[in-house]
């Protein structure tokens, strides 16, 4: 099974690897400061949960990294945790580490063990890639069958619940008791005298317990759902275990029932990245029905519609409905609901009940021949269950009071095979609820997205959308009357627009119609019809005239409708064409033809294997005495205690077999490039040259003891070589190449704009955006830049160029990446303008972007122009910089 990392997943691993590397060179607090407080290219904090300073959980463990990674639900935390193991192992200097993997429940423990033992599962494949096929996975219940030799020649992963260790009276747990057959372990690992931190029996003798053994082994600790591990007793468990490092994983890095962030959050991935990288089905459409029977009918109809969508697009997904029934002493328990489904025409073979008492779920819901399409539960699917084919949630009980809504939502959010589906209906999730439950449903879902599933508050407004469903035979978006792009609201009073600005009143006169309801019509009051996008101020005025118990849901409908109206009235919707944009081209010797210049083509053209005749590292030395040896890596100093601590003997010590040949092979394995940049002979050349030099100074066994530091020095040399190569490649094929040219070959498709992130909800209503829906802007300054473009009379239309999307415009950079300018503008005179905004603090980092933009302008020969707008550029405002550039192009 192949498994390609998503961009955000690679970012997590890159940040962790950087943290561990810097922790060895600069210390843990300094490494945390660099990684946790990093800003993106727009100057925004990557990690809003970063602590002011790194704080060790215990003073005794201050030299052990203890960090937390936030990845929202459905983001692949388990696979990322498996990918992290070799990174931490290198920090620990253990070829075969001991790993204690904590999970929150027995159900997840069983599931995790099975997954890590499955030789075809991506997690297991990653572990074997790092530690070999002999890596061993143990259930904590089987701790007493572990052999001493296992800890020497294989990585050992022990999966346990936190509850197994978390107890005040340790005598009540087997893992804290003496086991005589552990004596060989202690004979091998226990130093003399033993540490005072080990638990002893009444006679003062060290207990031969599994927890004491872990204390000696100093395992790496993985904490799944770390927000469940915040009590004082939980932290005391870590003292008993004595870990070398702790990596926590959670979607919600806040302590339960408080607003206090978990300590040392190192990395935070926003939920919108999961949406952008096709991991989740969003938004969630919530539809209200007259009663629970109609809600069920709506869910059945939704599932049939999705089945048809899958059939039409030749998709293999089998859409499943998940029903949350009521308890057995209420109106609609599981059996009653099942009978209703059968009565409604659902084949009984397609229904499964999954409760604490009834377990009808098959082992593999994804199997091609699995018939199940309807699953009835109460709250039994909270954990240990996953099926990305679940698309529809029908919540019959009161969702606000349900303790299971968070987990149930997680079941319908995962995108099948983490790949966006061809049919748009299969890219979102659906919820059907009875009347008078929709406000509770929307509030509860937004709350659970933020609190339980790892979304930010601003993301939840976009992620849950409301519909009012009027019949099982009509599964339209529920927002607009047939054929007419308008949305209707019934209000109890006439909306008050008097306090609005004159500009807003003008919008109201063009976009909003208010007329009295007929007296006999239910509800009375007024009918408000919105026919064009309206700003937030007008939306608020309308919502204030809605009954208070409907304001949340109606506000959501109005926000959604205003965005859809903008899209429907956009130039793209009217089939107006955006002009083609220029792309740089060069002749690639590797491909034998001219190619578009981007990260991939420049990567292929780069001469990675040209490392010169003497590829030697500099500044490397080993100083060793009886207690301490120090390794100097190009100015960075690292010290490792050899005595005075009870480190385990080198578990990968090969004794007489550890020679120069062994060291060379080991180093080659450590520095090989996963991207395939280097030929094997290139790496051998680098290693051979450096070993020849170093073996003139140090004995072989001394270099073997320092092999991890030597590997780090070689990697750093390769990183510098890659930066030089990238710079040379861009200079050679683009800047110094007279034959490099621009071809106007890129075009924005008229009806595909991948703005699946947070929508723009500002007060200014953009009129010239090509697609209508621009998505949230990154800063107030970027918003000013967009408004300046929209207000310019010379502009025909413009596009907010979304970064790293399939249909986005990009220019090449030398760092193995592409550059996505912020705005693309088409002027009324036919000229094109590419605009990049940079905050003042980022201008120094934008020299190459500015240079590549100017090169594009030069090569396009007057067809396309480039400007970098910067905050605080002299006395000129952002608006002035934009207008001046546009005026020059229109002379």
N, C-alpha and C positions, 0 to 999 in steps of 0.2 A: 504494500500500500504506500503510495507516495503522499507526501504532505508538505505543501509549500507554505512557508511562513508568510503571513500578512505583513504589511509595512509596519504597523504598530507593534506586532509581535517581535519583529527584528529590532525595533527601537528599544523595547524592553530589554532584550538580550544585550544589545550594544551598551545600554546604560549600566546594566549590572556588571558587564565585563569591565567597563571603564571604572566603575566604583571599586571593584576588587583590585584592579591594577593600581589605582591611585592609593588605595588603602595600604598597600605594601610599600609604596614609595613615599607617601606623605602622611600616613596615619589615617585612621577611620574618620575622625571629625572633619578633617580637611577634605577627604574624598567625598563625604556626604555634602559638604558645602558646595562643592563644584557640581555634582550630579543633580542633587535634589533641587537646586535653585537655578537651574538652567532656564534660559528664555529661548523661545523660538525665533524664527527669522523676522517676525513682526514685533518682537519685543515683549510678547506676552509670556507669563509664567507657564511653563509646561506642567508644573505640579503645584496646584493650589493648596495642597495639604502639607507642603514642606514645613518641617518644624524650624523655629528660629535657629536652633543649634542641635547638633547630634547629642542625644542623651542615652547613655547605656542603661539597660534595664536594671542592672546591678553594678555596683562599683567593682565587685570581684570579677565581672565579665566585661570590663571596659575595653579590653583588648580583643574582644570577639565581635565581629560585625553582626549587628542585629537590625535589619531593615525590613520595610514593608512595601509591597508592590500592589497598587490598586488597578485591577482590570475588571470592567463591568461584567455582569452575568452574560454568558454565551461568548465570552472573549477568548476561551481556550486556556484558562488558568492552569489546568492540570498538565496540558502539553507544555506550556511555558515552564512550569515547575520542573518537568523532566529535562527540558533543554538547559535549565540553569545548573543542574547537578555538576556537569563537568567544569563549569566556570568556577563554582565554589570549591570543587576538588582541587583545582590548580592553586587557588588561594591557600587551601589547607596543606598543599604539597603532598597530597595522597593520590597515588595512582588507583588504589582500591579503597575508597572511603566507606565508612559506616554512616548510613543515612536513616534518621528517624523521621518518618512521614506521618504527621498528625492530621487526622480528619475529624469532623464534628460528630459523626454518628456511626453506629455499627453497620447500618445499611450502606453508607458510603465507604466504610472500611472494606466490606466484602467486595463491593464494586471496584474499588481501587486496586485491591490485590489481584483480582481477576484481570484487570486491564494491564497492570504492570507485568503479569506473567504471560500474557498473550503475545506470542512471538510475531504476530502479524499486526499488532496495534502500533500506531505511530509513537506512542510513549515508550513502549518496549524497544522499538527499533532505535530510538534516540539514545536510550540507556546502553544498548549493546554497541552502538557506534562509539560511545564514549568509553565504556568499561569492558567491552568484550562480551561474548555469548555466555560466559559463566557468571554474569551478574545474578545475584540471588535475591529473591523477594520472599519475605517472611510475613505471615500474619502474626500479630502480637500474641495470639493464643498459642502459637507454636514456638515461642521463644526458647523453650528448654531443649529443642533439638539442634540448636546451632552448634557447630563445631569450631574449636579455636582456629583451625587452619583456614576456615572460611574468611576470617577477618584479615588474613595475610594475602590470599591469592585471588580474591574476588570482591567486587563491590557488594555490600549487603544492605538491602533496603528493607526496613522494618516498618510496617504500616500499623498504626494504632489509633484509637480514639484518645482524646485528651482525658476523658473520664477515667480511663484505665490507670493513669498516673496521678490524677488529681484527687488526693485523699489526705485527710489530716492524720488518721490512724493508719500508718503504713503497714502495720501487721495484718491488716485485713485484705491485702492484695498479694497474689502469688509473686508478682514481679519484685516485691520488696523482701521476699522471704529468702532464706538460705537454701541453696540447692547444691548438694554435695557434688553432683556431676559437673558443676561449674569450676571445680578446683583446678583442672588443667588451664582454664582461661586465666585464673588469677595467678597461677604459678608463672605464666608467661608475661602477664601485663602488670602485675602489682609491684610497684617500686618498694624499696626498703630504705627508710621507714615509709609506711603508707601515709597518704595525705590525711589531714584531720577532717577533710570535708566528706569522707566516706562514712556511711552509716555503720555502726557497730552493734553487736549484740550485747546482752547484759554483762557478759564477761569482758567486754572491751575488745573483742575480736572482730575484725572486719567481716561483715556478712558476705557470704558468697551469693549475692543476689544479682538479678539481672540489672537492676537500676545501678548498683555499684559497678557492674561491668561496663555499662554505658558510660558512666562517669569516667572510667579509665580510658575508654575508647574515644571519648570526646567527639561525638557524632556531629554531622551536619544535621540541622533540624529544619524540616519543611513544615510550615503551619498553614493548612488549608482553612479558609473561613476564619481568619485570624481575629475578627471582631468577637468571636466566641471565647477568646483566650486572654481576657483582660483582668481577671480577678487576681487578688494577691496570692491565692493558692495556686493559680495557674502559673504565675511568675515564679513561685517557689519551686514548681516542677522543673523549671529550667536550671535552677541552682543545683538540684539533685542530679540532673542529667549532665551538666557541665559541657555544653555544646561548644564546638569550634566556631560555628557561625549559625545564625538563625535567619531564615528568609520567610517572611509572612506573605500570604496571598489573600486578598479580599476584594470584594466589589464595593464594600462600604467601609472605608477606613475611619469610622467613628465608633466610639464606645457606645454600646447599647444604652438607650434611655438617657443619653447625654449628647451634647454637641461637641464633645471633646475629641479631637482627632487622635487616632492611634499614633504611638510614638514612631519617629524615624520613617515616615512615609518617603520613600526614595523616588518612586516613579508613579505617575497617575495618568492613566489613559482615559480620555473623555469618551463617553458612549457614542458620540457622533462618528468617531473613527470606526467603530464596529459597523455602523450603518454604511459608511462610505466604502468599507472593504467587504461588504456583502456577508457579514456574519449574522446579522439579525434581520427579522422581518419588522420593519417599521415604516410608517406609523401604525399604531393600533387603532382601528376604526371601531368605535363603541356605538352600538345601535340600540335604541329604545323601542320596546313593544308594549302593547296594551296589557298583557299579562304573561305569566310564565309559559303557558301553552304556545302563545304566539312567538315568544322568544325561542322556544325549541324549534318551532316551524321555521323561523328565520335562520337558525343555525343549520338546520337540515338543508334548506335552500341554498345557503351560503356554500356549504360543502359540495352540493351538486354543481353549483356554478364553478367552483374551483376545480372540481374533477374535469369539467368540460374544458376549462382553460388549460389544464395539464394535457388533455388529449389533443387539443388544437395545436399546442406548441410542442408536441412530441416529448413532453417532460415525463420522467419516471416517477415523480412524487405522487404519493397517494394521500390526499388531504384528509386529516383526521379531526373530528370534533371532540373536545374535552368538556364534559358536563360536570359542573359542581352542584351536586344534589344537596338536599337537606338531611339532617339527622333522622334516624328511623322513627323518632317520636313526633316528627313534623309532617307537614302536608305532602311534601314531595321527596320521600326517601329514594334510594337507588332503585329498588325493585319497582316502585310506582313509575319512576321515570323510564325505566326499561320497557314496561308495559305500554307506556304512552308512545315511545319510539316505534315499537312494533305495530301499534295501532295506526301510526302515521305512515306506515309503509316501509320501515327500515327492516331489512333482513336480520333475523335474530343472530345469524352467524357472524354478522358484522359488528356486534355489540359485545363489549367486555366491561365487567364491573371490577373496579380495583378499590377495595376498602380494607380496613384492618381485618375484617372477617372474611371477605370474599376476594380471592386473588385469581382473576381470570386472564390477566395479561399474558400473552405469549412471550417467550424468551427474546425473540427478535422481531420488533414491530416494523423494522425496515426491510424484512425479507420480502422477496418478490411475490411469494405465494401467501403472504399473511393477509387474511380477509378483513381484519379489524379496521373499521372506519369511525366508530363511535365508542368513546371510553367514558364511563360514569364513575365519578369518585365523590368523596366528601372532602377529605384532606389527606388522602393516603399517598398522593403523588408529590409530596413536598420534597423528597430527596431520593437518591438512588434510582432515578428513572429519567430517561431522556429519549425523546423521539422528535426529530426535526420535522417530521411530517405533520405534527400537530399544528393546525392553522387557526382553528376556531375555538374560542372559550365561551360557553354558555353558562352564565352564573345565575342560578335560580335563587340561591339563598342571598341574604343581605351581605353584599360584598364588603361593605365597610366594616362589619363586625367579624368577618371571616379572618381567621389567623392564617389561612392557607393561600390567600389571593396572591401574595408575593411569589410563592413557589409555583403556583399554577400559571401565572403570567410567564414565568421563566420557561415553562414547557412549550408555549406557543410562539416564543420569540426567536428561537434558533432557526437560522436559514438552512435548508437542506443542502448538505455537502458544501456549506460555506461559499456558495456561488449564486449570484443573482440570477433569477429565473428569466426566461425570455418573455413570458407573459406577465405584464405588470401586476395583475391581480394576485399573483403568487409571490410577490415581494413584500406583502404586508400581512399583518395579523388582524384577527377580527374577534370582537366580543359582542354578545347579544344578552341583553338584560331586560327584566320586566319594567313596566312603567313605574315612575316614582323612584326608580333605583338608579337612573342614569347619572344624576348629580353625585350620588354617593359613589357610583362606579368610577366616574371620571376622577373625582377627588382621591379616592382610594388608590386608583391605578397610578395617578401622578405621584402620590405620596410614596407608594411602594417602589416606583421606578427610582425615585430619589433616595429613599431610605434603604431599600432592600436590594435593588438590582444595580446600583452603581451609577445612576444618572445624576447630572447636575440639575439644580432646580430649573435653570433656564431651558434645559432640554426637554423637560416633561411637558411644557406647553405644546411643543410641536409633536411629541411622540404619541400623544393620545388625542384622537380626533373624534368628534361626536356626530352621529347621524340620527335623524328621526325616521324610523322605518314604518311604512304604512301598509305593507302587505307582503306576503311571502312570494308573490309572483313578480315583485319589482325590486331588484337588487341594484339599483343605481346608487350613486354616491349619497343620495338622500338630502342633498343640499339645494338643488335647483329644480324649478318647475320644468316640465318637459319642454324641450326645444328653446326655452328662453333662459339665457344666462343671467339669472337673478335669484336672490334669496329673500324669502319672506319671513317676517317676525310678527307674532301677535303680541301686542303690548297692552297694558292696563291703563296707560296714560299716553298722551301725545309727547314724543321726545322733545326735550328742551334744547334747542340749538342756539339760543340767544347769546349765551356766554362764549360761543366759539369765535375764533378770529375771522376776519373778512375773507381770507383765503379759504378757510374751512367751510364757511357759509356758501361760498361759490361752489365748492365741491358738492355740498349737500344739494344745492339746486340742480346740479347736473346728474347726480348719482342716486339720490334717495327720493322715494315717493312715500308720502304718509296719507292714508285715507281712513275714514271711520269704518268700523265693521258694521254690518247689518245688525239691527237689534236682535233678531232671532238667532243669529249665529252664536254658538257656544263661545264663551269667553269675552265677548263684547270688545270694548276698547278700540284699538287701532290696528290696522295692517300696515307694516312698514316693509317696503320693497327696496332692496339695494341692487343696483344694476351695474355699478362700476366700483373699482377699488376705492376704499375710503380710509383716511388716516385713523390712528388710534384714538384721537380726541373725539371724532365723530362716532366711532364704535362705542366708546364709553357712554356717550349721551344716549344712544339707542338702548344699550344694556340697562341703564338706570331706569328705563320705562318698562322693563320686563319684571314680572313677579320675582321677589327676592330669592325664592327657592329654585329658580331656573336661571339665575344670572350667570353662574359658572359655566353651565353647559352651553347657554346661548352665546356667551362671550367666545367660547371655543369655536362654535359654529361660524360666528361672524369673522373671526380671525382667519379661519380656514377658507371661507367663501371669498374673502377679500383677496387672498393670495391666488385662488383659482381664477377669479375674475381678471386679475392682472395678467395671468398667463394666457387666458382666452382672448384678451384684447391686445396682446403683444404683437410686434412686427413678425416674429417667428410664426405665430398662429395664423397670421395673414399671408404666409408664404413669401414674405419679402426676403430677399437673399442678402446675406452678409458677404462682403467682398472676401476674396481669397487672401490669405496672409502669406508672407514670405517665409521660407525655411532655408537655412544655410545648408549647402551641399559641398562635399569634397570627394576627391578620388581616393578610394580605399584600396591599398595594395592587397590586403587580405581577401577582399571580395572581387577585385578586378573590375570595378565599375564605380561610377559616382553614386554616393549614398547620402541620405538625409543625415545631417550632423545631429546626433543625440547621444545620450549616455551610452547606449548599447554599441552604436557604430564606432564611437571613439574608444570604447573599451576594447573592441576587436582590433582596432588599428594600433593600439599602444604596444610598444616593445617591452613588455614586462620582464622578459628573460634576459635583457641586456643589462647585466649586473656588473659589468666590468671585469678586469682581470684579478683584482684583489678586493673582493667584497668583505671587508673586515669591520667588525664593530670596534668602537673606541671607548675608552674610559671604563673598561671592565676589569675588576680586580677582585681577588679573594684574599681576605685576611682571616686566619683561623688560629685560635688558641684553644685551650682546654674548655673555655666557657662560651666564647662568643665568636661567630664569624660574621663579617660584614661584606656585603656585595654592593659595589658602586656602579650604578647604571646611569652613565651620562649625566652626572650631577645629582641624581637622586640617591639617597642612602637608606638602606634597609638593614635592621639588626634582628637576628634570630637567636634566642637563648638555646644553648645546647645542654646546660645543666641547670639545677635549681628549679626545674619543673619536671613533671613526669610525662613528657611527651612519649607517645608510643614509638617503639623502634620503627625505622623505615619499613613500612609494610611491603614495599616493592623492592626491597634489597635483594639483589640477585646473587650476592656472595661472590664466589669465584667466577660466575658467569658474567658479572658486570665488568665489561672491558670497553675499550674504545669503540669497537664495532657496535656493542649494545647501546652506548651513549649516542652514537651517530644515528642509529635507527630510531631511537626514542626521540631525539631532537627533530628528525625529519617528520615524525608523526605529529609533533606538537606545533610545528610552524607551517604545516601545509595549508594552503589557502582553499577554503571551501568553494570559492568562486572559480577555481581552476586557472588562476593567473599563471602559475609557474609549472614548467616541466619538472619532472622528478630530478632530472640531472642538474637543473638549476639550483634546487634546494641542496642537493648533495654537494655541489660546488661551493655554495656559501658555507655549509657546515664544515666541510673538509678544510677549507682555507682557515677558518677560525679555530678549529680544533688543533690544526698543525701549529698555529701560533701559540695557543694557550698551553698545549702540552709541553712546550719548551719551558714553561714557567711553573706549571702545577702538575702534580701526579694525577693519574687517571681517576683514582678513587676520590680525590678531593673535588674534581670537576663533577663527578657523578653526584656527590652530596649537594653540589650547588647547581644541579641541572635545571631546576625550575627557574632560577635567576638567569642562567645562561639562555634558556629559551625565551625569557622576557626580553633580554637584550637583543637577541636575533629578531624577534618580532618587531621591536622598535626600529631596528635598522631597516626592515622590510617596509614598515609604514612610511619612513622617510623616503625610501626609494620609490614607493608608489606615488607619493605626492610630487616628487621630482618628475616621474614619468608622465603623470597626468598633465602637469604644466607644460612639459616639452611637447606632448601630443597635441594639445590645443594650439600651442604656438606654431607647431610645424604644419598642421593640416588646415588651420583656420586663419590665424593672424598673419603668418608669413607666407601664406599660399596664395599666389596671384590667381590661381585657377579656381579658388573657392568662389562660390557664387550663391545667389539667392534665386529660388524658384517659387513662384506664387502658387503653391500646391495645397496649402492647408485651408480647409473650409469648415466652418461651424455648421453642423447639421441643423436644419430648420426646426426640428421638433424633439431634439434630444438634448436636454440640459440637466446634468446630473446633480442638481442642487438638493441632495437628500440630507443635507445637514440642517442646522437650526435656521428657521426663516427670519427674514428681516422684519422687525416690528416697530421701526422708528416712526416718528411723526411725519417726516418728509415722504411724499408719495412720488416715487420715480416714474417718469413718463416715457423715457426713451430707452429703457433697458430692453435689449433685443428679445429676451425670453420672459420678461415680466417679473418672475420670481428670482430675486438676486441672492437670497440666503443672507444670513447674518454677517455683517462686516466686522473686521477684527478689532477696530478701535474707532474712537471719535474722529481722529485725524483722517483715517481711511474713509470714513463716512463723509467728511468734508470734501475729500477728493472726488468721491462719487457724485455728490451733489453738484460740485463745480462742473463736472462733465455733463450732467443731466440738464443744467441750466444754460449751458453755452448754446447760443443760437446757431452756431456753425456745425453743431453735432447732429448727425442724422439719427444714429443710435449707437449704443455701446454695450459691452458685455463685461460683467465681473468674471474674470477668468479663474475658474475653480482649480486649485492646485491638485496635481497628481490624479486627475480623472482621465478616463479613456478618451474623451472628446475635448480635452483642453489643449490650448496652444502652449508650446514650450520652446525654449532655446537651450542649447547645450552649455554645460559648465564643465570645468576641468576636474572637478572633484568626484567624478563618477556619478553625477546627478544631472537632472534637468532643471531648468529655471522657468518658473511659471509666472510671467508678469501679471500684475494685479488687474489691469483693465485694458481692454482692446476697444478702440474707438474708430468708428467710420464717420468721416466728415461728409457734409453735403456736397463738397467739391470732388468727392471720390477718393481723397487721400485717406490713409490709415495712420493711426497713432497708437503706439504701444506705451502704456503708462505703468511705471513701477513706483509704489510708495514705500519709503523707508523712514523709520523714526531716526532722529538725530543720532542716537546712540548706536545705530546699526550701519551708518553710512560707511564707516571704515571697513566693514565686512562686505560691502557691496561693490567694491572696485571692479571685480571680475564681471559681475552682472551688468554694471554700467558699460564696461568695455565690450561685452558681447552684444549688448543692445545697440551700441554705436556702430559696431561692425555690421550688424544686420541692416541698420539704416543706410550705411555707406554702400553695401552690396545691393540693396534693393533699388538703388538709383532713382530716388525720388518717389517711389511708390509707397513706402512705409517709413515712419519716423519713430524715434524713441525718446522718451524723457523720463528721468528719475526725479520724482518729486520728493523732497525731504522736509521734514519738520524742522523749523528754525533755520532755514537756509538764508542767512543774512536777515534783511528786514522784510523779505517777501513772504507773504502767507502762502499756504498750500493752494488756495484758490487763485492767487495771483500767478503762481508758477504755472498752473494748468492753463489759465487764460492766455498768458503770454505765449506759450508754445503753440496753442491753437491759432492765435492771431497771426503768428509768423507763417503758419502753414496756409493761411487763407488770403495772403496778400496777392 
